[in-house]
Amino acid sequence: MNIALWIVQGLLALVYLAAGGLKVVRARERLVATGSLDWMKDTSDAGVKAVGVVEILGALGVILPWLTRIAPILTPVAAAGLVVVQIGALRVHLARAERRPLPANVLLLVLAASVAVGRFAG
């Protein structure tokens, strides 16, 4: 079980570090131009950057505390935070009638929830 959780934690960290990193370093207009991030059209630059920072912190949180054994309770707390991020993403996409991102949002939500439950229990 521990190995499976580490694999899921690694996948979550990679996804959120990449997604959050792009939101932090790239201009919102450039991200909107890709065509796959339409929700950003109605979000301020600061809002997009804030989402990116939260995603980066979540990525670090699902790995570092458990790895370093410094405040390991923060790992399942970070995973629970990523569940909240995905609930917010689902809400935004459903409100905008954007169906394409929903499967990825649900998958990330389930993976984050499994880490939260698995690490709270262990």
Backbone atoms as SQL, in Angstrom:
CREATE TABLE atoms (id INTEGER PRIMARY KEY, chain TEXT, resi INTEGER, resn TEXT, atom TEXT, x REAL, y REAL, z REAL);
INSERT INTO atoms VALUES
  (1, 'A', 1, 'MET', 'N', 0.820, -1.193, 0.000),
  (2, 'A', 1, 'MET', 'CA', 0.000, 0.000, 0.000),
  (3, 'A', 1, 'MET', 'C', 0.867, 1.262, 0.000),
  (4, 'A', 2, 'ASN', 'N', 1.962, 1.229, 0.740),
  (5, 'A', 2, 'ASN', 'CA', 2.850, 2.377, 0.823),
  (6, 'A', 2, 'ASN', 'C', 3.428, 2.735, -0.552),
  (7, 'A', 3, 'ILE', 'N', 3.811, 1.722, -1.308),
  (8, 'A', 3, 'ILE', 'CA', 4.380, 1.973, -2.640),
  (9, 'A', 3, 'ILE', 'C', 3.325, 2.583, -3.560),
  (10, 'A', 4, 'ALA', 'N', 2.115, 2.059, -3.504),
  (11, 'A', 4, 'ALA', 'CA', 1.038, 2.610, -4.336),
  (12, 'A', 4, 'ALA', 'C', 0.768, 4.069, -3.983),
  (13, 'A', 5, 'LEU', 'N', 0.756, 4.383, -2.699),
  (14, 'A', 5, 'LEU', 'CA', 0.537, 5.770, -2.286),
  (15, 'A', 5, 'LEU', 'C', 1.668, 6.676, -2.764),
  (16, 'A', 6, 'TRP', 'N', 2.904, 6.190, -2.689),
  (17, 'A', 6, 'TRP', 'CA', 4.026, 6.989, -3.175),
  (18, 'A', 6, 'TRP', 'C', 3.916, 7.256, -4.676),
  (19, 'A', 7, 'ILE', 'N', 3.485, 6.249, -5.422),
  (20, 'A', 7, 'ILE', 'CA', 3.312, 6.434, -6.870),
  (21, 'A', 7, 'ILE', 'C', 2.251, 7.490, -7.142),
  (22, 'A', 8, 'VAL', 'N', 1.132, 7.391, -6.446),
  (23, 'A', 8, 'VAL', 'CA', 0.054, 8.366, -6.636),
  (24, 'A', 8, 'VAL', 'C', 0.518, 9.754, -6.193),
  (25, 'A', 9, 'GLN', 'N', 1.219, 9.834, -5.073),
  (26, 'A', 9, 'GLN', 'CA', 1.746, 11.120, -4.615),
  (27, 'A', 9, 'GLN', 'C', 2.685, 11.725, -5.655),
  (28, 'A', 10, 'GLY', 'N', 3.544, 10.910, -6.239),
  (29, 'A', 10, 'GLY', 'CA', 4.462, 11.393, -7.269),
  (30, 'A', 10, 'GLY', 'C', 3.725, 11.907, -8.488),
  (31, 'A', 11, 'LEU', 'N', 2.705, 11.169, -8.924),
  (32, 'A', 11, 'LEU', 'CA', 1.904, 11.609, -10.080),
  (33, 'A', 11, 'LEU', 'C', 1.201, 12.933, -9.782),
  (34, 'A', 12, 'LEU', 'N', 0.588, 13.026, -8.604),
  (35, 'A', 12, 'LEU', 'CA', -0.078, 14.276, -8.231),
  (36, 'A', 12, 'LEU', 'C', 0.912, 15.432, -8.195),
  (37, 'A', 13, 'ALA', 'N', 2.068, 15.197, -7.617),
  (38, 'A', 13, 'ALA', 'CA', 3.075, 16.256, -7.527),
  (39, 'A', 13, 'ALA', 'C', 3.505, 16.718, -8.915),
  (40, 'A', 14, 'LEU', 'N', 3.740, 15.778, -9.822),
  (41, 'A', 14, 'LEU', 'CA', 4.143, 16.152, -11.183),
  (42, 'A', 14, 'LEU', 'C', 3.065, 16.966, -11.893),
  (43, 'A', 15, 'VAL', 'N', 1.831, 16.498, -11.816),
  (44, 'A', 15, 'VAL', 'CA', 0.728, 17.183, -12.500),
  (45, 'A', 15, 'VAL', 'C', 0.536, 18.590, -11.941),
  (46, 'A', 16, 'TYR', 'N', 0.465, 18.701, -10.619),
  (47, 'A', 16, 'TYR', 'CA', 0.191, 20.007, -10.018),
  (48, 'A', 16, 'TYR', 'C', 1.391, 20.948, -10.106),
  (49, 'A', 17, 'LEU', 'N', 2.587, 20.428, -10.057),
  (50, 'A', 17, 'LEU', 'CA', 3.760, 21.284, -10.216),
  (51, 'A', 17, 'LEU', 'C', 3.808, 21.853, -11.630),
  (52, 'A', 18, 'ALA', 'N', 3.516, 21.019, -12.614),
  (53, 'A', 18, 'ALA', 'CA', 3.513, 21.488, -14.003),
  (54, 'A', 18, 'ALA', 'C', 2.378, 22.479, -14.248),
  (55, 'A', 19, 'ALA', 'N', 1.173, 22.126, -13.834),
  (56, 'A', 19, 'ALA', 'CA', 0.018, 22.999, -14.067),
  (57, 'A', 19, 'ALA', 'C', 0.161, 24.311, -13.298),
  (58, 'A', 20, 'GLY', 'N', 0.542, 24.215, -12.050),
  (59, 'A', 20, 'GLY', 'CA', 0.708, 25.424, -11.254),
  (60, 'A', 20, 'GLY', 'C', 1.862, 26.272, -11.733),
  (61, 'A', 21, 'GLY', 'N', 2.940, 25.623, -12.127),
  (62, 'A', 21, 'GLY', 'CA', 4.095, 26.362, -12.635),
  (63, 'A', 21, 'GLY', 'C', 3.761, 27.168, -13.873),
  (64, 'A', 22, 'LEU', 'N', 3.004, 26.569, -14.782),
  (65, 'A', 22, 'LEU', 'CA', 2.596, 27.302, -15.985),
  (66, 'A', 22, 'LEU', 'C', 1.744, 28.512, -15.630),
  (67, 'A', 23, 'LYS', 'N', 0.828, 28.333, -14.681),
  (68, 'A', 23, 'LYS', 'CA', -0.043, 29.444, -14.299),
  (69, 'A', 23, 'LYS', 'C', 0.736, 30.578, -13.644),
  (70, 'A', 24, 'VAL', 'N', 1.809, 30.238, -12.962),
  (71, 'A', 24, 'VAL', 'CA', 2.597, 31.254, -12.264),
  (72, 'A', 24, 'VAL', 'C', 3.545, 31.985, -13.213),
  (73, 'A', 25, 'VAL', 'N', 4.176, 31.268, -14.136),
  (74, 'A', 25, 'VAL', 'CA', 5.216, 31.896, -14.959),
  (75, 'A', 25, 'VAL', 'C', 4.733, 32.444, -16.298),
  (76, 'A', 26, 'ARG', 'N', 3.629, 31.926, -16.815),
  (77, 'A', 26, 'ARG', 'CA', 3.144, 32.405, -18.116),
  (78, 'A', 26, 'ARG', 'C', 2.050, 33.445, -17.944),
  (79, 'A', 27, 'ALA', 'N', 1.971, 34.335, -18.882),
  (80, 'A', 27, 'ALA', 'CA', 0.918, 35.346, -18.878),
  (81, 'A', 27, 'ALA', 'C', -0.433, 34.680, -19.123),
  (82, 'A', 28, 'ARG', 'N', -1.458, 35.187, -18.464),
  (83, 'A', 28, 'ARG', 'CA', -2.801, 34.643, -18.613),
  (84, 'A', 28, 'ARG', 'C', -3.241, 34.646, -20.069),
  (85, 'A', 29, 'GLU', 'N', -2.957, 35.715, -20.792),
  (86, 'A', 29, 'GLU', 'CA', -3.359, 35.821, -22.196),
  (87, 'A', 29, 'GLU', 'C', -2.730, 34.706, -23.039),
  (88, 'A', 30, 'ARG', 'N', -1.503, 34.381, -22.723),
  (89, 'A', 30, 'ARG', 'CA', -0.816, 33.315, -23.465),
  (90, 'A', 30, 'ARG', 'C', -1.436, 31.953, -23.162),
  (91, 'A', 31, 'LEU', 'N', -1.841, 31.743, -21.916),
  (92, 'A', 31, 'LEU', 'CA', -2.491, 30.487, -21.551),
  (93, 'A', 31, 'LEU', 'C', -3.873, 30.376, -22.191),
  (94, 'A', 32, 'VAL', 'N', -4.605, 31.489, -22.222),
  (95, 'A', 32, 'VAL', 'CA', -5.934, 31.489, -22.851),
  (96, 'A', 32, 'VAL', 'C', -5.806, 31.196, -24.339),
  (97, 'A', 33, 'ALA', 'N', -4.749, 31.680, -24.952),
  (98, 'A', 33, 'ALA', 'CA', -4.546, 31.495, -26.394),
  (99, 'A', 33, 'ALA', 'C', -4.396, 30.029, -26.784),
  (100, 'A', 34, 'THR', 'N', -4.035, 29.161, -25.837),
  (101, 'A', 34, 'THR', 'CA', -3.909, 27.738, -26.153),
  (102, 'A', 34, 'THR', 'C', -5.258, 27.110, -26.470),
  (103, 'A', 35, 'GLY', 'N', -6.346, 27.760, -26.019),
  (104, 'A', 35, 'GLY', 'CA', -7.684, 27.268, -26.321),
  (105, 'A', 35, 'GLY', 'C', -8.228, 26.250, -25.349),
  (106, 'A', 36, 'SER', 'N', -7.401, 25.713, -24.483),
  (107, 'A', 36, 'SER', 'CA', -7.883, 24.677, -23.561),
  (108, 'A', 36, 'SER', 'C', -8.141, 25.217, -22.156),
  (109, 'A', 37, 'LEU', 'N', -7.878, 26.476, -21.933),
  (110, 'A', 37, 'LEU', 'CA', -8.051, 27.059, -20.599),
  (111, 'A', 37, 'LEU', 'C', -8.999, 28.254, -20.656),
  (112, 'A', 38, 'ASP', 'N', -10.176, 28.029, -21.194),
  (113, 'A', 38, 'ASP', 'CA', -11.143, 29.103, -21.399),
  (114, 'A', 38, 'ASP', 'C', -11.602, 29.764, -20.109),
  (115, 'A', 39, 'TRP', 'N', -11.589, 29.041, -18.998),
  (116, 'A', 39, 'TRP', 'CA', -12.032, 29.615, -17.729),
  (117, 'A', 39, 'TRP', 'C', -11.207, 30.836, -17.346),
  (118, 'A', 40, 'MET', 'N', -9.998, 30.920, -17.852),
  (119, 'A', 40, 'MET', 'CA', -9.122, 32.037, -17.512),
  (120, 'A', 40, 'MET', 'C', -9.577, 33.353, -18.144),
  (121, 'A', 41, 'LYS', 'N', -10.414, 33.267, -19.173),
  (122, 'A', 41, 'LYS', 'CA', -10.914, 34.487, -19.801),
  (123, 'A', 41, 'LYS', 'C', -11.677, 35.353, -18.801),
  (124, 'A', 42, 'ASP', 'N', -12.355, 34.693, -17.872),
  (125, 'A', 42, 'ASP', 'CA', -13.187, 35.392, -16.894),
  (126, 'A', 42, 'ASP', 'C', -12.529, 35.499, -15.525),
  (127, 'A', 43, 'THR', 'N', -11.233, 35.257, -15.466),
  (128, 'A', 43, 'THR', 'CA', -10.497, 35.296, -14.207),
  (129, 'A', 43, 'THR', 'C', -9.374, 36.317, -14.317),
  (130, 'A', 44, 'SER', 'N', -9.138, 37.035, -13.236),
  (131, 'A', 44, 'SER', 'CA', -8.082, 38.046, -13.247),
  (132, 'A', 44, 'SER', 'C', -6.704, 37.386, -13.283),
  (133, 'A', 45, 'ASP', 'N', -5.703, 38.172, -13.647),
  (134, 'A', 45, 'ASP', 'CA', -4.321, 37.677, -13.624),
  (135, 'A', 45, 'ASP', 'C', -3.962, 37.186, -12.227),
  (136, 'A', 46, 'ALA', 'N', -4.328, 37.966, -11.218),
  (137, 'A', 46, 'ALA', 'CA', -4.020, 37.591, -9.836),
  (138, 'A', 46, 'ALA', 'C', -4.724, 36.293, -9.452),
  (139, 'A', 47, 'GLY', 'N', -5.945, 36.105, -9.927),
  (140, 'A', 47, 'GLY', 'CA', -6.675, 34.876, -9.638),
  (141, 'A', 47, 'GLY', 'C', -6.004, 33.653, -10.228),
  (142, 'A', 48, 'VAL', 'N', -5.544, 33.784, -11.464),
  (143, 'A', 48, 'VAL', 'CA', -4.852, 32.672, -12.126),
  (144, 'A', 48, 'VAL', 'C', -3.542, 32.361, -11.397),
  (145, 'A', 49, 'LYS', 'N', -2.794, 33.403, -11.047),
  (146, 'A', 49, 'LYS', 'CA', -1.533, 33.203, -10.323),
  (147, 'A', 49, 'LYS', 'C', -1.793, 32.558, -8.963),
  (148, 'A', 50, 'ALA', 'N', -2.869, 32.975, -8.292),
  (149, 'A', 50, 'ALA', 'CA', -3.200, 32.397, -6.986),
  (150, 'A', 50, 'ALA', 'C', -3.509, 30.908, -7.105),
  (151, 'A', 51, 'VAL', 'N', -4.255, 30.527, -8.123),
  (152, 'A', 51, 'VAL', 'CA', -4.539, 29.102, -8.350),
  (153, 'A', 51, 'VAL', 'C', -3.227, 28.358, -8.591),
  (154, 'A', 52, 'GLY', 'N', -2.334, 28.948, -9.371),
  (155, 'A', 52, 'GLY', 'CA', -1.039, 28.323, -9.634),
  (156, 'A', 52, 'GLY', 'C', -0.218, 28.132, -8.374),
  (157, 'A', 53, 'VAL', 'N', -0.196, 29.124, -7.508),
  (158, 'A', 53, 'VAL', 'CA', 0.554, 29.021, -6.252),
  (159, 'A', 53, 'VAL', 'C', -0.041, 27.925, -5.369),
  (160, 'A', 54, 'VAL', 'N', -1.361, 27.871, -5.287),
  (161, 'A', 54, 'VAL', 'CA', -2.014, 26.824, -4.491),
  (162, 'A', 54, 'VAL', 'C', -1.662, 25.441, -5.038),
  (163, 'A', 55, 'GLU', 'N', -1.655, 25.299, -6.358),
  (164, 'A', 55, 'GLU', 'CA', -1.307, 24.010, -6.957),
  (165, 'A', 55, 'GLU', 'C', 0.145, 23.632, -6.673),
  (166, 'A', 56, 'ILE', 'N', 1.057, 24.585, -6.734),
  (167, 'A', 56, 'ILE', 'CA', 2.466, 24.303, -6.433),
  (168, 'A', 56, 'ILE', 'C', 2.629, 23.909, -4.972),
  (169, 'A', 57, 'LEU', 'N', 1.982, 24.639, -4.078),
  (170, 'A', 57, 'LEU', 'CA', 2.062, 24.302, -2.655),
  (171, 'A', 57, 'LEU', 'C', 1.480, 22.914, -2.388),
  (172, 'A', 58, 'GLY', 'N', 0.380, 22.586, -3.060),
  (173, 'A', 58, 'GLY', 'CA', -0.190, 21.249, -2.919),
  (174, 'A', 58, 'GLY', 'C', 0.755, 20.168, -3.415),
  (175, 'A', 59, 'ALA', 'N', 1.422, 20.433, -4.538),
  (176, 'A', 59, 'ALA', 'CA', 2.393, 19.467, -5.090),
  (177, 'A', 59, 'ALA', 'C', 3.522, 19.218, -4.107),
  (178, 'A', 60, 'LEU', 'N', 4.047, 20.286, -3.531),
  (179, 'A', 60, 'LEU', 'CA', 5.122, 20.135, -2.543),
  (180, 'A', 60, 'LEU', 'C', 4.611, 19.455, -1.277),
  (181, 'A', 61, 'GLY', 'N', 3.383, 19.797, -0.897),
  (182, 'A', 61, 'GLY', 'CA', 2.812, 19.253, 0.327),
  (183, 'A', 61, 'GLY', 'C', 2.515, 17.768, 0.289),
  (184, 'A', 62, 'VAL', 'N', 2.206, 17.230, -0.885),
  (185, 'A', 62, 'VAL', 'CA', 1.921, 15.788, -0.939),
  (186, 'A', 62, 'VAL', 'C', 3.203, 14.950, -0.933),
  (187, 'A', 63, 'ILE', 'N', 4.353, 15.582, -1.078),
  (188, 'A', 63, 'ILE', 'CA', 5.618, 14.841, -1.108),
  (189, 'A', 63, 'ILE', 'C', 6.504, 15.138, 0.112),
  (190, 'A', 64, 'LEU', 'N', 6.850, 16.404, 0.273),
  (191, 'A', 64, 'LEU', 'CA', 7.920, 16.763, 1.213),
  (192, 'A', 64, 'LEU', 'C', 7.683, 16.390, 2.681),
  (193, 'A', 65, 'PRO', 'N', 6.529, 16.660, 3.262),
  (194, 'A', 65, 'PRO', 'CA', 6.386, 16.321, 4.684),
  (195, 'A', 65, 'PRO', 'C', 6.532, 14.829, 4.968),
  (196, 'A', 66, 'TRP', 'N', 5.927, 14.013, 4.116),
  (197, 'A', 66, 'TRP', 'CA', 6.017, 12.563, 4.341),
  (198, 'A', 66, 'TRP', 'C', 7.430, 12.065, 4.067),
  (199, 'A', 67, 'LEU', 'N', 8.072, 12.615, 3.061),
  (200, 'A', 67, 'LEU', 'CA', 9.431, 12.211, 2.697),
  (201, 'A', 67, 'LEU', 'C', 10.441, 12.575, 3.776),
  (202, 'A', 68, 'THR', 'N', 10.343, 13.794, 4.272),
  (203, 'A', 68, 'THR', 'CA', 11.315, 14.281, 5.253),
  (204, 'A', 68, 'THR', 'C', 10.962, 13.904, 6.688),
  (205, 'A', 69, 'ARG', 'N', 9.738, 13.445, 6.874),
  (206, 'A', 69, 'ARG', 'CA', 9.217, 13.115, 8.205),
  (207, 'A', 69, 'ARG', 'C', 9.171, 14.340, 9.125),
  (208, 'A', 70, 'ILE', 'N', 9.119, 15.496, 8.510),
  (209, 'A', 70, 'ILE', 'CA', 8.919, 16.744, 9.245),
  (210, 'A', 70, 'ILE', 'C', 7.452, 17.120, 9.069),
  (211, 'A', 71, 'ALA', 'N', 6.707, 17.067, 10.143),
  (212, 'A', 71, 'ALA', 'CA', 5.266, 17.342, 10.127),
  (213, 'A', 71, 'ALA', 'C', 4.549, 16.515, 9.059),
  (214, 'A', 72, 'PRO', 'N', 4.660, 15.179, 9.113),
  (215, 'A', 72, 'PRO', 'CA', 4.065, 14.337, 8.074),
  (216, 'A', 72, 'PRO', 'C', 2.541, 14.455, 7.976),
  (217, 'A', 73, 'ILE', 'N', 1.893, 14.973, 8.987),
  (218, 'A', 73, 'ILE', 'CA', 0.443, 15.173, 8.923),
  (219, 'A', 73, 'ILE', 'C', 0.078, 16.143, 7.804),
  (220, 'A', 74, 'LEU', 'N', 1.034, 16.963, 7.382),
  (221, 'A', 74, 'LEU', 'CA', 0.758, 17.926, 6.317),
  (222, 'A', 74, 'LEU', 'C', 0.550, 17.261, 4.955),
  (223, 'A', 75, 'THR', 'N', 1.046, 16.045, 4.771),
  (224, 'A', 75, 'THR', 'CA', 0.847, 15.360, 3.487),
  (225, 'A', 75, 'THR', 'C', -0.624, 15.041, 3.239),
  (226, 'A', 76, 'PRO', 'N', -1.320, 14.377, 4.171),
  (227, 'A', 76, 'PRO', 'CA', -2.743, 14.151, 3.897),
  (228, 'A', 76, 'PRO', 'C', -3.556, 15.444, 3.919),
  (229, 'A', 77, 'VAL', 'N', -3.112, 16.423, 4.686),
  (230, 'A', 77, 'VAL', 'CA', -3.802, 17.714, 4.681),
  (231, 'A', 77, 'VAL', 'C', -3.653, 18.373, 3.307),
  (232, 'A', 78, 'ALA', 'N', -2.461, 18.315, 2.720),
  (233, 'A', 78, 'ALA', 'CA', -2.241, 18.867, 1.377),
  (234, 'A', 78, 'ALA', 'C', -3.070, 18.114, 0.350),
  (235, 'A', 79, 'ALA', 'N', -3.139, 16.786, 0.485),
  (236, 'A', 79, 'ALA', 'CA', -3.955, 15.991, -0.447),
  (237, 'A', 79, 'ALA', 'C', -5.429, 16.382, -0.318),
  (238, 'A', 80, 'ALA', 'N', -5.896, 16.600, 0.895),
  (239, 'A', 80, 'ALA', 'CA', -7.279, 17.050, 1.089),
  (240, 'A', 80, 'ALA', 'C', -7.473, 18.431, 0.465),
  (241, 'A', 81, 'GLY', 'N', -6.465, 19.280, 0.554),
  (242, 'A', 81, 'GLY', 'CA', -6.531, 20.585, -0.096),
  (243, 'A', 81, 'GLY', 'C', -6.644, 20.462, -1.607),
  (244, 'A', 82, 'LEU', 'N', -5.952, 19.494, -2.181),
  (245, 'A', 82, 'LEU', 'CA', -6.057, 19.276, -3.628),
  (246, 'A', 82, 'LEU', 'C', -7.433, 18.737, -4.014),
  (247, 'A', 83, 'VAL', 'N', -8.068, 18.000, -3.110),
  (248, 'A', 83, 'VAL', 'CA', -9.453, 17.584, -3.346),
  (249, 'A', 83, 'VAL', 'C', -10.330, 18.825, -3.453),
  (250, 'A', 84, 'VAL', 'N', -10.121, 19.783, -2.551),
  (251, 'A', 84, 'VAL', 'CA', -10.889, 21.028, -2.580),
  (252, 'A', 84, 'VAL', 'C', -10.624, 21.795, -3.877),
  (253, 'A', 85, 'VAL', 'N', -9.370, 21.815, -4.319),
  (254, 'A', 85, 'VAL', 'CA', -9.028, 22.468, -5.590),
  (255, 'A', 85, 'VAL', 'C', -9.821, 21.839, -6.735),
  (256, 'A', 86, 'GLN', 'N', -9.901, 20.521, -6.749),
  (257, 'A', 86, 'GLN', 'CA', -10.613, 19.849, -7.839),
  (258, 'A', 86, 'GLN', 'C', -12.123, 20.029, -7.747),
  (259, 'A', 87, 'ILE', 'N', -12.646, 20.120, -6.537),
  (260, 'A', 87, 'ILE', 'CA', -14.074, 20.428, -6.399),
  (261, 'A', 87, 'ILE', 'C', -14.346, 21.812, -6.987),
  (262, 'A', 88, 'GLY', 'N', -13.469, 22.753, -6.700),
  (263, 'A', 88, 'GLY', 'CA', -13.602, 24.087, -7.287),
  (264, 'A', 88, 'GLY', 'C', -13.491, 24.058, -8.801),
  (265, 'A', 89, 'ALA', 'N', -12.553, 23.284, -9.311),
  (266, 'A', 89, 'ALA', 'CA', -12.386, 23.171, -10.769),
  (267, 'A', 89, 'ALA', 'C', -13.627, 22.555, -11.405),
  (268, 'A', 90, 'LEU', 'N', -14.161, 21.519, -10.789),
  (269, 'A', 90, 'LEU', 'CA', -15.383, 20.901, -11.312),
  (270, 'A', 90, 'LEU', 'C', -16.535, 21.904, -11.328),
  (271, 'A', 91, 'ARG', 'N', -16.640, 22.659, -10.270),
  (272, 'A', 91, 'ARG', 'CA', -17.712, 23.655, -10.180),
  (273, 'A', 91, 'ARG', 'C', -17.595, 24.693, -11.300),
  (274, 'A', 92, 'VAL', 'N', -16.380, 25.188, -11.521),
  (275, 'A', 92, 'VAL', 'CA', -16.154, 26.186, -12.570),
  (276, 'A', 92, 'VAL', 'C', -16.484, 25.603, -13.944),
  (277, 'A', 93, 'HIS', 'N', -15.974, 24.414, -14.222),
  (278, 'A', 93, 'HIS', 'CA', -16.190, 23.812, -15.540),
  (279, 'A', 93, 'HIS', 'C', -17.666, 23.469, -15.766),
  (280, 'A', 94, 'LEU', 'N', -18.348, 22.995, -14.745),
  (281, 'A', 94, 'LEU', 'CA', -19.776, 22.699, -14.893),
  (282, 'A', 94, 'LEU', 'C', -20.583, 23.977, -15.118),
  (283, 'A', 95, 'ALA', 'N', -20.252, 25.027, -14.394),
  (284, 'A', 95, 'ALA', 'CA', -20.959, 26.306, -14.553),
  (285, 'A', 95, 'ALA', 'C', -20.759, 26.881, -15.950),
  (286, 'A', 96, 'ARG', 'N', -19.602, 26.629, -16.533),
  (287, 'A', 96, 'ARG', 'CA', -19.293, 27.144, -17.870),
  (288, 'A', 96, 'ARG', 'C', -19.669, 26.140, -18.969),
  (289, 'A', 97, 'ALA', 'N', -20.280, 25.026, -18.589),
  (290, 'A', 97, 'ALA', 'CA', -20.664, 23.962, -19.527),
  (291, 'A', 97, 'ALA', 'C', -19.465, 23.438, -20.317),
  (292, 'A', 98, 'GLU', 'N', -18.331, 23.355, -19.654),
  (293, 'A', 98, 'GLU', 'CA', -17.106, 22.803, -20.259),
  (294, 'A', 98, 'GLU', 'C', -17.000, 21.342, -19.823),
  (295, 'A', 99, 'ARG', 'N', -17.329, 20.446, -20.693),
  (296, 'A', 99, 'ARG', 'CA', -17.360, 19.021, -20.344),
  (297, 'A', 99, 'ARG', 'C', -16.014, 18.326, -20.532),
  (298, 'A', 100, 'ARG', 'N', -15.202, 18.831, -21.421),
  (299, 'A', 100, 'ARG', 'CA', -13.944, 18.146, -21.765),
  (300, 'A', 100, 'ARG', 'C', -12.995, 17.952, -20.578),
  (301, 'A', 101, 'PRO', 'N', -12.817, 18.931, -19.675),
  (302, 'A', 101, 'PRO', 'CA', -11.868, 18.729, -18.580),
  (303, 'A', 101, 'PRO', 'C', -12.404, 17.886, -17.421),
  (304, 'A', 102, 'LEU', 'N', -13.695, 17.589, -17.406),
  (305, 'A', 102, 'LEU', 'CA', -14.292, 16.917, -16.251),
  (306, 'A', 102, 'LEU', 'C', -13.673, 15.562, -15.914),
  (307, 'A', 103, 'PRO', 'N', -13.409, 14.671, -16.880),
  (308, 'A', 103, 'PRO', 'CA', -12.799, 13.384, -16.505),
  (309, 'A', 103, 'PRO', 'C', -11.445, 13.541, -15.805),
  (310, 'A', 104, 'ALA', 'N', -10.623, 14.463, -16.275),
  (311, 'A', 104, 'ALA', 'CA', -9.323, 14.688, -15.624),
  (312, 'A', 104, 'ALA', 'C', -9.518, 15.242, -14.226),
  (313, 'A', 105, 'ASN', 'N', -10.470, 16.152, -14.066),
  (314, 'A', 105, 'ASN', 'CA', -10.744, 16.708, -12.738),
  (315, 'A', 105, 'ASN', 'C', -11.193, 15.620, -11.770),
  (316, 'A', 106, 'VAL', 'N', -12.075, 14.742, -12.226),
  (317, 'A', 106, 'VAL', 'CA', -12.559, 13.656, -11.369),
  (318, 'A', 106, 'VAL', 'C', -11.423, 12.696, -11.022),
  (319, 'A', 107, 'LEU', 'N', -10.591, 12.375, -11.997),
  (320, 'A', 107, 'LEU', 'CA', -9.461, 11.479, -11.737),
  (321, 'A', 107, 'LEU', 'C', -8.516, 12.086, -10.700),
  (322, 'A', 108, 'LEU', 'N', -8.166, 13.357, -10.864),
  (323, 'A', 108, 'LEU', 'CA', -7.278, 14.006, -9.901),
  (324, 'A', 108, 'LEU', 'C', -7.919, 14.080, -8.523),
  (325, 'A', 109, 'LEU', 'N', -9.217, 14.314, -8.468),
  (326, 'A', 109, 'LEU', 'CA', -9.931, 14.352, -7.194),
  (327, 'A', 109, 'LEU', 'C', -9.843, 12.987, -6.497),
  (328, 'A', 110, 'VAL', 'N', -10.091, 11.919, -7.243),
  (329, 'A', 110, 'VAL', 'CA', -10.047, 10.566, -6.667),
  (330, 'A', 110, 'VAL', 'C', -8.635, 10.220, -6.204),
  (331, 'A', 111, 'LEU', 'N', -7.628, 10.568, -6.996),
  (332, 'A', 111, 'LEU', 'CA', -6.244, 10.283, -6.604),
  (333, 'A', 111, 'LEU', 'C', -5.865, 11.054, -5.341),
  (334, 'A', 112, 'ALA', 'N', -6.216, 12.325, -5.287),
  (335, 'A', 112, 'ALA', 'CA', -5.897, 13.127, -4.099),
  (336, 'A', 112, 'ALA', 'C', -6.640, 12.600, -2.874),
  (337, 'A', 113, 'ALA', 'N', -7.898, 12.213, -3.050),
  (338, 'A', 113, 'ALA', 'CA', -8.675, 11.667, -1.935),
  (339, 'A', 113, 'ALA', 'C', -8.064, 10.362, -1.432),
  (340, 'A', 114, 'SER', 'N', -7.559, 9.541, -2.352),
  (341, 'A', 114, 'SER', 'CA', -6.943, 8.272, -1.933),
  (342, 'A', 114, 'SER', 'C', -5.677, 8.513, -1.130),
  (343, 'A', 115, 'VAL', 'N', -4.906, 9.521, -1.506),
  (344, 'A', 115, 'VAL', 'CA', -3.702, 9.864, -0.719),
  (345, 'A', 115, 'VAL', 'C', -4.111, 10.406, 0.645),
  (346, 'A', 116, 'ALA', 'N', -5.109, 11.267, 0.680),
  (347, 'A', 116, 'ALA', 'CA', -5.553, 11.822, 1.956),
  (348, 'A', 116, 'ALA', 'C', -6.003, 10.717, 2.901),
  (349, 'A', 117, 'VAL', 'N', -6.843, 9.834, 2.406),
  (350, 'A', 117, 'VAL', 'CA', -7.355, 8.736, 3.253),
  (351, 'A', 117, 'VAL', 'C', -6.225, 7.780, 3.626),
  (352, 'A', 118, 'GLY', 'N', -5.416, 7.409, 2.639),
  (353, 'A', 118, 'GLY', 'CA', -4.334, 6.461, 2.900),
  (354, 'A', 118, 'GLY', 'C', -3.297, 6.972, 3.886),
  (355, 'A', 119, 'ARG', 'N', -2.955, 8.243, 3.789),
  (356, 'A', 119, 'ARG', 'CA', -1.941, 8.800, 4.692),
  (357, 'A', 119, 'ARG', 'C', -2.510, 9.186, 6.050),
  (358, 'A', 120, 'PHE', 'N', -3.795, 9.566, 6.115),
  (359, 'A', 120, 'PHE', 'CA', -4.402, 9.784, 7.425),
  (360, 'A', 120, 'PHE', 'C', -4.477, 8.482, 8.198),
  (361, 'A', 121, 'ALA', 'N', -4.747, 7.379, 7.478),
  (362, 'A', 121, 'ALA', 'CA', -4.873, 6.054, 8.127),
  (363, 'A', 121, 'ALA', 'C', -3.504, 5.475, 8.500),
  (364, 'A', 122, 'GLY', 'N', -2.479, 5.873, 7.766),
  (365, 'A', 122, 'GLY', 'CA', -1.172, 5.258, 7.987),
  (366, 'A', 122, 'GLY', 'C', -0.261, 6.151, 8.677);
